[in-house]
Amino acid sequence: MKTDIQIIPELWATIPEAIRNRVGREAGTQRAIFEEGHLLVILHQLPGPHDAERRPALFWRQTDGAWESSPENGGGLALQNHLAAYAARLDALDKEEHAAQTAVEYHKVLEAIAPVLRSSRGMHRALQQAREFVKADRDLINLRDQAASVERTAELLLQDAQFGLNFTVAKQAEAQAQSAKIMANTSHRLNVMAALFLPLTALTGLFSMYVRADVADTPMNFWLIATVGMIIGLVMSAFVVARR
C-alpha cells in the first residue's frame, strides 16, 4: 500500500492497487476509474464562490455492488445526497436571482453560480464514464441523469442571471440618459431667461449710476430704454434658441 496517497482512505484496504496507482495527493479532475471490477468515482464537493481548493468526494463501488464513500459515510446514499446538495444550492441561487434588483446583487449571484456550473459539468462527465464502465447498474443511469439535470439547471440559471444583469445595466443607463436630458432642458431654459433679462439688467444698472448724460428723466425715456432692453433680450434669446 502506498503511504503517500492522501485522498483514498486507509480503511479502504481492499481497493485494487491499480486504482491507487492512478490517484494522487489531490482530487484532480472529476473522473471515474475502473479496475478489476472495482469502480472509483472522484467528484468535487460543492464549491463556494471563493474556494480555490477542490475538495474531493470519493465513491467506491465494489464488485458486489456495495458502495463506500468519503468523506461522508453512507455509500450509495451519500452519492445521492451529493447530487441533492447541488440541486439545493441551485434552488437557493434561483431564489436569490429572482429577488435581485441591482447590478451588485446580480453579480453576487453570478459569482456563486459559476463554480457550481463548472463542477456540475465535471460531475456529469464522471458519472457518464461510470455508466459506461458498469452498464448493468441501473442506479448509475439515474445518477447520471440527475447530474445532467443539475448541469442544465445551472446553465439556465447562469443565463437568467446574465440577462437580468444586462437588463438592469441597460435600464440604469436609460435612466441616466433621461436625467441628463432633463438637466440639459433645464439648463437651456435658464440660458434663455438669462439672455432675455441680461440686457435689461445691464441698462438698468447703467442708468441707475450717477453719470452726466443728456437723457432727460421722463416717463417716455424710461419706457424707451426698457423697450430697447427688451428688444435686445428677445434677440439674444432667439439667438440662444437658434444655437440649440
MARVEX-739681 format. One line per 10 residues: their letters; for each residue x, y, z of N, C-alpha, C. Coordinates in nm, 2 decimals, decimal comma, padded with zeros to 4 digits, always signed. Example, Ala and Ser with C-alpha at 12.3 -4.5 7.8 and 13.67 -1.06 7.14 Angstrom:
// MARVEX-739681
as) +01,32:-00,57:+00,78:+01,23:-00,45:+00,78:+01,32:-00,33:+00,78  +01,28:-00,22:+00,71:+01,37:-00,11:+00,71:+01,29:+00,00:+00,79
END
This chain:
// MARVEX-739681
mktdiqiipe) +00,08:-00,12:+00,00:+00,00:+00,00:+00,00:+00,09:+00,12:+00,00  +00,06:+00,22:-00,08:+00,13:+00,34:-00,09:+00,09:+00,44:+00,02  +00,19:+00,49:+00,10:+00,16:+00,57:+00,21:+00,15:+00,72:+00,17  +00,19:+00,75:+00,04:+00,19:+00,89:+00,00:+00,06:+00,93:-00,06  -00,03:+00,84:-00,08:-00,16:+00,88:-00,13:-00,25:+00,92:-00,02  -00,31:+01,04:-00,03:-00,38:+01,10:+00,08:-00,53:+01,10:+00,06  -00,58:+01,10:-00,06:-00,73:+01,12:-00,07:-00,81:+00,99:-00,06  -00,74:+00,87:-00,08:-00,81:+00,75:-00,06:-00,80:+00,70:+00,08  -00,91:+00,68:+00,15:-00,90:+00,65:+00,29:-00,82:+00,52:+00,32  -00,75:+00,51:+00,43:-00,67:+00,40:+00,46:-00,76:+00,28:+00,49
lwatipeair) -00,88:+00,30:+00,53:-00,97:+00,19:+00,57:-01,01:+00,12:+00,44  -01,00:+00,18:+00,33:-01,04:+00,11:+00,20:-00,92:+00,01:+00,16  -00,90:-00,08:+00,24:-00,78:-00,17:+00,22:-00,79:-00,26:+00,10  -00,92:-00,30:+00,07:-00,93:-00,39:-00,04:-00,95:-00,33:-00,18  -00,93:-00,20:-00,19:-00,94:-00,13:-00,32:-00,82:-00,18:-00,40  -00,84:-00,21:-00,53:-00,72:-00,26:-00,61:-00,60:-00,16:-00,61  -00,49:-00,21:-00,61:-00,37:-00,13:-00,62:-00,36:-00,05:-00,75  -00,42:-00,11:-00,85:-00,42:-00,04:-00,98:-00,50:+00,09:-00,97  -00,60:+00,10:-00,89:-00,67:+00,22:-00,87:-00,59:+00,32:-00,79  -00,52:+00,27:-00,68:-00,44:+00,36:-00,60:-00,33:+00,42:-00,68
nrvgreagtq) -00,28:+00,35:-00,78:-00,17:+00,40:-00,86:-00,21:+00,51:-00,95  -00,34:+00,52:-00,97:-00,39:+00,62:-01,07:-00,45:+00,75:-00,99  -00,43:+00,75:-00,86:-00,48:+00,86:-00,78:-00,37:+00,92:-00,71  -00,36:+01,06:-00,71:-00,25:+01,13:-00,64:-00,30:+01,19:-00,51  -00,22:+01,29:-00,47:-00,25:+01,35:-00,34:-00,37:+01,45:-00,35  -00,40:+01,50:-00,47:-00,51:+01,59:-00,48:-00,62:+01,53:-00,57  -00,74:+01,59:-00,57:-00,85:+01,53:-00,64:-00,83:+01,53:-00,79  -00,77:+01,64:-00,84:-00,76:+01,65:-00,99:-00,90:+01,67:-01,05  -00,91:+01,63:-01,18:-01,04:+01,64:-01,24:-01,14:+01,54:-01,20  -01,26:+01,57:-01,21:-01,36:+01,47:-01,17:-01,37:+01,36:-01,28
raifeeghll) -01,36:+01,24:-01,23:-01,35:+01,12:-01,33:-01,39:+00,99:-01,26  -01,40:+00,89:-01,34:-01,43:+00,76:-01,29:-01,31:+00,67:-01,33  -01,28:+00,58:-01,24:-01,17:+00,48:-01,27:-01,22:+00,34:-01,24  -01,19:+00,25:-01,34:-01,25:+00,12:-01,33:-01,13:+00,02:-01,35  -01,11:-00,06:-01,24:-01,00:-00,16:-01,24:-01,05:-00,28:-01,17  -01,03:-00,40:-01,23:-01,06:-00,53:-01,16:-01,20:-00,54:-01,11  -01,29:-00,48:-01,18:-01,43:-00,49:-01,13:-01,47:-00,39:-01,03  -01,37:-00,31:-00,98:-01,40:-00,20:-00,89:-01,41:-00,07:-00,96  -01,50:+00,01:-00,91:-01,53:+00,15:-00,97:-01,50:+00,25:-00,87  -01,42:+00,35:-00,90:-01,40:+00,46:-00,81:-01,44:+00,59:-00,88
vilhqlpgph) -01,54:+00,66:-00,83:-01,58:+00,79:-00,88:-01,53:+00,90:-00,80  -01,45:+00,99:-00,86:-01,39:+01,10:-00,79:-01,46:+01,23:-00,83  -01,53:+01,29:-00,74:-01,61:+01,41:-00,76:-01,55:+01,52:-00,67  -01,61:+01,64:-00,69:-01,57:+01,75:-00,61:-01,69:+01,79:-00,52  -01,66:+01,82:-00,40:-01,76:+01,87:-00,31:-01,81:+02,01:-00,36  -01,93:+02,04:-00,31:-02,00:+02,16:-00,36:-01,91:+02,28:-00,33  -01,87:+02,36:-00,44:-01,78:+02,47:-00,42:-01,85:+02,60:-00,38  -01,78:+02,68:-00,31:-01,82:+02,82:-00,28:-01,77:+02,91:-00,39  -01,82:+03,04:-00,39:-01,77:+03,14:-00,49:-01,63:+03,17:-00,48  -01,56:+03,15:-00,36:-01,42:+03,20:-00,34:-01,33:+03,08:-00,30
daerrpalfw) -01,38:+02,96:-00,33:-01,30:+02,84:-00,29:-01,19:+02,82:-00,40  -01,07:+02,82:-00,36:-00,96:+02,80:-00,45:-00,92:+02,65:-00,46  -00,94:+02,57:-00,35:-00,90:+02,43:-00,35:-01,02:+02,35:-00,38  -01,00:+02,24:-00,46:-01,11:+02,15:-00,49:-01,10:+02,03:-00,39  -01,21:+02,02:-00,31:-01,22:+01,92:-00,21:-01,28:+01,79:-00,27  -01,21:+01,68:-00,25:-01,26:+01,55:-00,32:-01,38:+01,49:-00,24  -01,46:+01,42:-00,32:-01,57:+01,34:-00,26:-01,55:+01,21:-00,34  -01,52:+01,10:-00,27:-01,49:+00,97:-00,33:-01,61:+00,87:-00,31  -01,63:+00,80:-00,41:-01,74:+00,70:-00,41:-01,69:+00,57:-00,48  -01,68:+00,46:-00,40:-01,62:+00,34:-00,44:-01,73:+00,23:-00,45
rqtdgawess) -01,74:+00,18:-00,57:-01,84:+00,07:-00,59:-01,75:-00,06:-00,60  -01,78:-00,16:-00,52:-01,71:-00,28:-00,51:-01,77:-00,38:-00,61  -01,71:-00,49:-00,63:-01,75:-00,59:-00,73:-01,89:-00,65:-00,70  -01,94:-00,65:-00,57:-02,07:-00,70:-00,54:-02,18:-00,59:-00,54  -02,14:-00,47:-00,59:-02,24:-00,36:-00,60:-02,25:-00,27:-00,48  -02,18:-00,31:-00,37:-02,18:-00,23:-00,25:-02,10:-00,10:-00,27  -02,15:+00,01:-00,21:-02,08:+00,14:-00,22:-02,02:+00,18:-00,09  -01,90:+00,25:-00,10:-01,84:+00,31:+00,01:-01,81:+00,46:-00,03  -01,81:+00,55:+00,07:-01,80:+00,69:+00,03:-01,71:+00,76:+00,14  -01,65:+00,87:+00,09:-01,56:+00,95:+00,18:-01,56:+01,09:+00,12
penggglalq) -01,57:+01,20:+00,20:-01,55:+01,19:+00,35:-01,68:+01,16:+00,42  -01,79:+01,17:+00,36:-01,92:+01,13:+00,43:-01,95:+00,98:+00,41  -02,00:+00,92:+00,51:-02,04:+00,78:+00,50:-02,18:+00,77:+00,45  -02,21:+00,65:+00,40:-02,35:+00,63:+00,35:-02,34:+00,56:+00,22  -02,23:+00,54:+00,15:-02,22:+00,47:+00,03:-02,30:+00,53:-00,08  -02,39:+00,45:-00,14:-02,48:+00,50:-00,25:-02,57:+00,61:-00,21  -02,62:+00,61:-00,08:-02,70:+00,72:-00,03:-02,62:+00,85:-00,03  -02,49:+00,84:+00,01:-02,41:+00,96:+00,01:-02,39:+01,02:-00,13  -02,39:+00,94:-00,23:-02,38:+00,99:-00,37:-02,50:+01,06:-00,40  -02,62:+01,01:-00,37:-02,74:+01,07:-00,39:-02,75:+01,21:-00,32
nhlaayaarl) -02,71:+01,21:-00,19:-02,71:+01,33:-00,12:-02,61:+01,43:-00,18  -02,50:+01,38:-00,24:-02,41:+01,47:-00,31:-02,48:+01,55:-00,42  -02,55:+01,48:-00,50:-02,63:+01,54:-00,61:-02,74:+01,63:-00,55  -02,80:+01,59:-00,45:-02,91:+01,67:-00,39:-02,85:+01,80:-00,33  -02,73:+01,80:-00,28:-02,67:+01,92:-00,23:-02,65:+02,03:-00,34  -02,61:+01,98:-00,46:-02,60:+02,07:-00,58:-02,74:+02,13:-00,62  -02,84:+02,04:-00,62:-02,97:+02,08:-00,66:-03,03:+02,19:-00,56  -03,00:+02,16:-00,43:-03,05:+02,25:-00,33:-02,98:+02,39:-00,34  -02,85:+02,38:-00,37:-02,77:+02,51:-00,38:-02,83:+02,59:-00,50  -02,86:+02,52:-00,61:-02,91:+02,59:-00,73:-03,05:+02,65:-00,70
daldkeehaa) -03,13:+02,58:-00,62:-03,26:+02,63:-00,59:-03,25:+02,75:-00,50  -03,15:+02,76:-00,41:-03,13:+02,88:-00,33:-03,08:+02,99:-00,42  -03,00:+02,97:-00,51:-02,95:+03,07:-00,60:-03,06:+03,12:-00,70  -03,15:+03,03:-00,73:-03,26:+03,07:-00,82:-03,35:+03,17:-00,74  -03,37:+03,15:-00,62:-03,45:+03,25:-00,54:-03,37:+03,38:-00,52  -03,24:+03,37:-00,51:-03,17:+03,50:-00,50:-03,17:+03,57:-00,63  -03,17:+03,50:-00,74:-03,17:+03,56:-00,87:-03,30:+03,63:-00,90  -03,41:+03,57:-00,85:-03,55:+03,63:-00,87:-03,56:+03,75:-00,78  -03,49:+03,75:-00,66:-03,50:+03,87:-00,57:-03,41:+03,98:-00,61  -03,31:+03,95:-00,69:-03,21:+04,06:-00,73:-03,27:+04,17:-00,80
qtaveyhkvl) -03,23:+04,30:-00,76:-03,28:+04,42:-00,82:-03,17:+04,51:-00,88  -03,05:+04,49:-00,82:-02,94:+04,58:-00,86:-02,83:+04,50:-00,93  -02,74:+04,57:-01,00:-02,63:+04,51:-01,07:-02,54:+04,43:-00,97  -02,52:+04,49:-00,85:-02,44:+04,43:-00,75:-02,50:+04,29:-00,70  -02,63:+04,29:-00,69:-02,70:+04,17:-00,64:-02,69:+04,06:-00,75  -02,71:+04,10:-00,88:-02,69:+04,00:-00,99:-02,55:+03,95:-01,00  -02,45:+04,04:-00,98:-02,31:+04,00:-00,99:-02,28:+03,90:-00,87  -02,34:+03,92:-00,76:-02,32:+03,83:-00,65:-02,37:+03,69:-00,68  -02,49:+03,68:-00,75:-02,55:+03,56:-00,79:-02,46:+03,49:-00,89  -02,41:+03,57:-00,99:-02,32:+03,51:-01,09:-02,20:+03,45:-01,04
eaiapvlrss) -02,14:+03,52:-00,94:-02,02:+03,47:-00,87:-02,04:+03,34:-00,81  -02,16:+03,32:-00,75:-02,19:+03,19:-00,68:-02,23:+03,08:-00,78  -02,29:+03,12:-00,90:-02,33:+03,02:-00,99:-02,21:+02,96:-01,07  -02,12:+03,04:-01,11:-02,01:+03,00:-01,20:-01,93:+02,87:-01,14  -01,89:+02,87:-01,02:-01,82:+02,75:-00,98:-01,91:+02,62:-00,97  -02,03:+02,65:-00,93:-02,13:+02,53:-00,93:-02,15:+02,47:-01,07  -02,16:+02,56:-01,17:-02,18:+02,52:-01,30:-02,05:+02,44:-01,35  -01,93:+02,49:-01,33:-01,81:+02,42:-01,37:-01,80:+02,28:-01,30  -01,83:+02,28:-01,17:-01,83:+02,15:-01,10:-01,93:+02,05:-01,15  -02,05:+02,10:-01,18:-02,16:+02,01:-01,22:-02,13:+01,95:-01,36
rgmhralqqa) -02,06:+02,03:-01,45:-02,02:+01,97:-01,57:-01,92:+01,86:-01,56  -01,82:+01,88:-01,47:-01,73:+01,77:-01,44:-01,80:+01,65:-01,38  -01,89:+01,67:-01,29:-01,97:+01,56:-01,22:-02,05:+01,48:-01,33  -02,11:+01,55:-01,42:-02,19:+01,48:-01,52:-02,09:+01,39:-01,61  -01,98:+01,45:-01,65:-01,89:+01,37:-01,73:-01,84:+01,24:-01,65  -01,81:+01,26:-01,52:-01,76:+01,15:-01,44:-01,86:+01,04:-01,43  -01,98:+01,08:-01,40:-02,09:+00,98:-01,39:-02,12:+00,91:-01,52  -02,11:+00,99:-01,63:-02,12:+00,92:-01,76:-02,01:+00,82:-01,79  -01,89:+00,85:-01,74:-01,79:+00,75:-01,75:-01,82:+00,63:-01,67  -01,87:+00,65:-01,55:-01,90:+00,54:-01,46:-02,01:+00,45:-01,52
refvkadrdl) -02,11:+00,52:-01,58:-02,22:+00,45:-01,65:-02,16:+00,36:-01,76  -02,07:+00,41:-01,84:-02,01:+00,33:-01,95:-01,93:+00,21:-01,90  -01,86:+00,23:-01,78:-01,78:+00,12:-01,72:-01,87:+00,01:-01,67  -01,98:+00,05:-01,60:-02,07:-00,05:-01,54:-02,21:-00,03:-01,60  -02,23:-00,09:-01,72:-02,36:-00,07:-01,79:-02,48:-00,14:-01,73  -02,45:-00,24:-01,64:-02,57:-00,31:-01,58:-02,63:-00,25:-01,46  -02,56:-00,14:-01,41:-02,61:-00,08:-01,29:-02,71:+00,03:-01,33  -02,84:+00,00:-01,29:-02,95:+00,10:-01,33:-02,94:+00,23:-01,24  -02,88:+00,21:-01,12:-02,87:+00,33:-01,03:-02,78:+00,43:-01,09  -02,67:+00,38:-01,16:-02,58:+00,48:-01,22:-02,65:+00,56:-01,34
inlrdqaasv) -02,74:+00,49:-01,40:-02,81:+00,56:-01,51:-02,89:+00,68:-01,45  -02,96:+00,65:-01,34:-03,04:+00,75:-01,27:-02,95:+00,87:-01,22  -02,84:+00,83:-01,16:-02,75:+00,93:-01,11:-02,69:+01,01:-01,22  -02,66:+00,95:-01,33:-02,61:+01,02:-01,45:-02,71:+01,12:-01,50  -02,84:+01,08:-01,50:-02,94:+01,17:-01,55:-02,96:+01,28:-01,45  -02,95:+01,26:-01,32:-02,97:+01,36:-01,22:-02,86:+01,47:-01,24  -02,74:+01,42:-01,26:-02,62:+01,51:-01,28:-02,65:+01,59:-01,41  -02,70:+01,54:-01,51:-02,73:+01,61:-01,63:-02,83:+01,72:-01,60  -02,93:+01,69:-01,52:-03,04:+01,78:-01,49:-02,98:+01,90:-01,40  -02,88:+01,86:-01,31:-02,82:+01,97:-01,23:-02,74:+02,06:-01,32
ertaelllqd) -02,66:+02,00:-01,42:-02,59:+02,09:-01,51:-02,68:+02,18:-01,59  -02,79:+02,12:-01,64:-02,88:+02,20:-01,72:-02,94:+02,32:-01,64  -02,98:+02,29:-01,52:-03,03:+02,39:-01,43:-02,93:+02,50:-01,40  -02,81:+02,46:-01,38:-02,70:+02,56:-01,36:-02,68:+02,65:-01,48  -02,69:+02,59:-01,60:-02,67:+02,67:-01,72:-02,78:+02,77:-01,74  -02,91:+02,72:-01,72:-03,02:+02,81:-01,74:-03,02:+02,93:-01,63  -02,98:+02,89:-01,51:-02,98:+02,99:-01,41:-02,87:+03,10:-01,44  -02,75:+03,05:-01,49:-02,65:+03,15:-01,53:-02,70:+03,24:-01,64  -02,77:+03,19:-01,74:-02,82:+03,27:-01,84:-02,92:+03,37:-01,79  -03,01:+03,33:-01,70:-03,11:+03,42:-01,64:-03,04:+03,53:-01,57
aqfglnftva) -02,94:+03,50:-01,49:-02,87:+03,60:-01,41:-02,80:+03,70:-01,51  -02,74:+03,65:-01,61:-02,68:+03,74:-01,71:-02,78:+03,83:-01,78  -02,89:+03,77:-01,82:-02,99:+03,85:-01,88:-03,04:+03,96:-01,78  -03,06:+03,92:-01,66:-03,11:+04,02:-01,55:-03,01:+04,13:-01,53  -02,88:+04,09:-01,53:-02,77:+04,19:-01,51:-02,77:+04,29:-01,63  -02,78:+04,23:-01,75:-02,78:+04,32:-01,87:-02,90:+04,41:-01,87  -03,01:+04,36:-01,84:-03,13:+04,45:-01,84:-03,12:+04,55:-01,73  -03,07:+04,52:-01,62:-03,05:+04,62:-01,51:-02,96:+04,73:-01,55  -02,84:+04,69:-01,61:-02,75:+04,79:-01,66:-02,81:+04,88:-01,76  -02,88:+04,82:-01,86:-02,94:+04,90:-01,97:-03,05:+04,99:-01,91
kqaeaqaqsa) -03,12:+04,94:-01,81:-03,23:+05,03:-01,75:-03,16:+05,15:-01,68  -03,05:+05,12:-01,61:-02,99:+05,23:-01,54:-02,93:+05,33:-01,64  -02,87:+05,28:-01,75:-02,82:+05,37:-01,85:-02,93:+05,46:-01,91  -03,04:+05,40:-01,93:-03,16:+05,47:-01,99:-03,20:+05,58:-01,89  -03,21:+05,54:-01,76:-03,25:+05,64:-01,66:-03,15:+05,76:-01,65  -03,02:+05,72:-01,66:-02,92:+05,83:-01,66:-02,93:+05,92:-01,78  -02,96:+05,86:-01,90:-02,97:+05,94:-02,02:-03,09:+06,03:-02,01  -03,20:+05,98:-01,95:-03,32:+06,06:-01,94:-03,30:+06,18:-01,84  -03,22:+06,15:-01,73:-03,19:+06,25:-01,63:-03,10:+06,36:-01,69  -03,00:+06,31:-01,78:-02,92:+06,41:-01,84:-03,00:+06,50:-01,94
kimantshrl) -03,10:+06,44:-02,01:-03,18:+06,52:-02,10:-03,26:+06,62:-02,02  -03,31:+06,58:-01,91:-03,39:+06,68:-01,83:-03,30:+06,79:-01,78  -03,18:+06,76:-01,74:-03,09:+06,86:-01,69:-03,05:+06,96:-01,80  -03,03:+06,90:-01,92:-03,00:+06,98:-02,04:-03,11:+07,08:-02,07  -03,24:+07,03:-02,07:-03,35:+07,12:-02,10:-03,36:+07,23:-01,99  -03,34:+07,19:-01,87:-03,35:+07,29:-01,76:-03,24:+07,40:-01,78  -03,12:+07,35:-01,81:-03,01:+07,45:-01,84:-03,04:+07,54:-01,95  -03,10:+07,48:-02,06:-03,14:+07,57:-02,17:-03,24:+07,68:-02,13  -03,34:+07,64:-02,05:-03,44:+07,74:-02,01:-03,37:+07,85:-01,93  -03,28:+07,81:-01,85:-03,21:+07,91:-01,77:-03,12:+08,01:-01,86
nvmaalflpl) -03,06:+07,95:-01,96:-02,99:+08,03:-02,06:-03,08:+08,13:-02,13  -03,20:+08,08:-02,17:-03,29:+08,17:-02,24:-03,34:+08,28:-02,15  -03,37:+08,25:-02,02:-03,41:+08,36:-01,93:-03,30:+08,46:-01,90  -03,17:+08,40:-01,89:-03,06:+08,49:-01,87:-03,04:+08,59:-01,99  -03,05:+08,53:-02,11:-03,04:+08,61:-02,23:-03,15:+08,72:-02,25  -03,26:+08,68:-02,20:-03,38:+08,78:-02,21:-03,36:+08,89:-02,11  -03,32:+08,87:-01,99:-03,31:+08,97:-01,89:-03,18:+09,04:-01,87  -03,07:+08,98:-01,93:-02,94:+09,04:-01,91:-02,93:+09,18:-01,97  -02,97:+09,21:-02,09:-02,96:+09,34:-02,14:-03,04:+09,44:-02,06  -03,16:+09,41:-02,02:-03,24:+09,50:-01,94:-03,17:+09,52:-01,80
taltglfsmy) -03,11:+09,42:-01,74:-03,04:+09,44:-01,62:-02,92:+09,53:-01,64  -02,85:+09,51:-01,75:-02,73:+09,59:-01,78:-02,77:+09,74:-01,79  -02,88:+09,77:-01,87:-02,92:+09,90:-01,89:-02,97:+09,96:-01,76  -03,04:+09,88:-01,68:-03,09:+09,94:-01,55:-02,98:+09,98:-01,46  -02,87:+09,89:-01,46:-02,76:+09,92:-01,38:-02,68:+10,04:-01,43  -02,67:+10,05:-01,56:-02,60:+10,17:-01,62:-02,67:+10,30:-01,59  -02,80:+10,31:-01,61:-02,87:+10,43:-01,59:-02,90:+10,46:-01,45  -02,88:+10,36:-01,36:-02,91:+10,39:-01,22:-02,78:+10,46:-01,15  -02,67:+10,45:-01,22:-02,55:+10,52:-01,17:-02,56:+10,67:-01,19  -02,48:+10,74:-01,11:-02,48:+10,89:-01,12:-02,38:+10,93:-01,22
vradvadtpm) -02,43:+10,95:-01,34:-02,34:+10,99:-01,46:-02,41:+11,11:-01,52  -02,32:+11,19:-01,59:-02,37:+11,31:-01,66:-02,42:+11,26:-01,80  -02,54:+11,28:-01,83:-02,59:+11,23:-01,96:-02,70:+11,33:-02,01  -02,72:+11,33:-02,14:-02,82:+11,42:-02,20:-02,96:+11,36:-02,20  -02,98:+11,25:-02,14:-03,11:+11,18:-02,14:-03,19:+11,24:-02,02  -03,30:+11,29:-02,06:-03,39:+11,35:-01,95:-03,46:+11,24:-01,88  -03,49:+11,27:-01,75:-03,56:+11,17:-01,67:-03,71:+11,19:-01,68  -03,76:+11,13:-01,79:-03,90:+11,14:-01,82:-03,96:+11,00:-01,84  -04,09:+10,99:-01,82:-04,16:+10,86:-01,84:-04,13:+10,80:-01,98  -04,13:+10,89:-02,08:-04,11:+10,84:-02,22:-03,98:+10,78:-02,24
nfwliatvgm) -03,87:+10,85:-02,18:-03,74:+10,79:-02,19:-03,72:+10,66:-02,11  -03,79:+10,65:-02,00:-03,79:+10,53:-01,92:-03,84:+10,41:-02,01  -03,96:+10,43:-02,07:-04,02:+10,32:-02,14:-03,94:+10,29:-02,27  -03,87:+10,40:-02,32:-03,79:+10,38:-02,44:-03,67:+10,29:-02,41  -03,60:+10,32:-02,30:-03,49:+10,24:-02,26:-03,53:+10,09:-02,22  -03,65:+10,08:-02,16:-03,70:+09,95:-02,12:-03,73:+09,87:-02,25  -03,79:+09,94:-02,35:-03,82:+09,87:-02,47:-03,70:+09,82:-02,55  -03,60:+09,91:-02,55:-03,47:+09,87:-02,62:-03,41:+09,75:-02,55  -03,41:+09,75:-02,41:-03,36:+09,64:-02,34:-03,43:+09,51:-02,37  -03,57:+09,52:-02,37:-03,64:+09,40:-02,40:-03,62:+09,35:-02,54
iiglvmsafv) -03,60:+09,44:-02,64:-03,58:+09,40:-02,78:-03,44:+09,33:-02,79  -03,34:+09,39:-02,72:-03,21:+09,32:-02,72:-03,22:+09,19:-02,66  -03,29:+09,18:-02,55:-03,31:+09,05:-02,48:-03,38:+08,95:-02,56  -03,48:+08,99:-02,64:-03,55:+08,90:-02,73:-03,46:+08,85:-02,84  -03,38:+08,94:-02,89:-03,29:+08,90:-03,00:-03,18:+08,80:-02,94  -03,13:+08,82:-02,82:-03,03:+08,73:-02,77:-03,10:+08,60:-02,73  -03,22:+08,60:-02,68:-03,29:+08,47:-02,65:-03,32:+08,40:-02,78  -03,36:+08,46:-02,89:-03,38:+08,40:-03,02:-03,25:+08,34:-03,07  -03,13:+08,40:-03,04:-03,00:+08,35:-03,08:-02,97:+08,23:-03,00  -03,00:+08,23:-02,87:-02,97:+08,11:-02,79:-03,05:+07,99:-02,84
varr) -03,18:+08,01:-02,86:-03,27:+07,91:-02,91:-03,22:+07,85:-03,04  -03,18:+07,95:-03,14:-03,14:+07,90:-03,27:-03,01:+07,82:-03,26  -02,92:+07,86:-03,16:-02,79:+07,78:-03,15:-02,82:+07,64:-03,10  -02,92:+07,62:-03,01:-02,96:+07,49:-02,96:-03,01:+07,40:-03,07
END
